[in-house]
Amino acid sequence: MFQFQGSVSDGDKEKIFSELLKKKYITIDGNGRVQYPEKE
């Protein structure tokens, strides 16, 4: 099948995480847990 080399850079991971938070696809609760709120 396919073999991939390399990975997602730390900078790109931070950008993705920030966008998910900004667009409210995920939230972080008081205990630091990731929550996935239901979309309407």
MODELLER restraints for C-alpha pairs under 7 A, 6 or more apart:
rsr = mdl.restraints
at = mdl.atoms
rsr.add(forms.Gaussian(group=physical.xy_distance, feature=features.Distance(at['CA:20:A'], at['CA:26:A']), mean=5.84, stdev=0.5))
rsr.add(forms.Gaussian(group=physical.xy_distance, feature=features.Distance(at['CA:21:A'], at['CA:27:A']), mean=6.00, stdev=0.5))
rsr.add(forms.Gaussian(group=physical.xy_distance, feature=features.Distance(at['CA:25:A'], at['CA:36:A']), mean=6.33, stdev=0.5))
rsr.add(forms.Gaussian(group=physical.xy_distance, feature=features.Distance(at['CA:25:A'], at['CA:37:A']), mean=6.77, stdev=0.5))
rsr.add(forms.Gaussian(group=physical.xy_distance, feature=features.Distance(at['CA:26:A'], at['CA:34:A']), mean=6.50, stdev=0.5))
rsr.add(forms.Gaussian(group=physical.xy_distance, feature=features.Distance(at['CA:26:A'], at['CA:35:A']), mean=5.55, stdev=0.5))
rsr.add(forms.Gaussian(group=physical.xy_distance, feature=features.Distance(at['CA:26:A'], at['CA:36:A']), mean=4.84, stdev=0.5))
rsr.add(forms.Gaussian(group=physical.xy_distance, feature=features.Distance(at['CA:26:A'], at['CA:37:A']), mean=6.49, stdev=0.5))
rsr.add(forms.Gaussian(group=physical.xy_distance, feature=features.Distance(at['CA:27:A'], at['CA:34:A']), mean=5.75, stdev=0.5))
rsr.add(forms.Gaussian(group=physical.xy_distance, feature=features.Distance(at['CA:27:A'], at['CA:35:A']), mean=5.07, stdev=0.5))
rsr.add(forms.Gaussian(group=physical.xy_distance, feature=features.Distance(at['CA:27:A'], at['CA:36:A']), mean=6.55, stdev=0.5))
rsr.add(forms.Gaussian(group=physical.xy_distance, feature=features.Distance(at['CA:28:A'], at['CA:34:A']), mean=4.72, stdev=0.5))
rsr.add(forms.Gaussian(group=physical.xy_distance, feature=features.Distance(at['CA:28:A'], at['CA:35:A']), mean=5.94, stdev=0.5))
rsr.add(forms.Gaussian(group=physical.xy_distance, feature=features.Distance(at['CA:29:A'], at['CA:35:A']), mean=6.90, stdev=0.5))
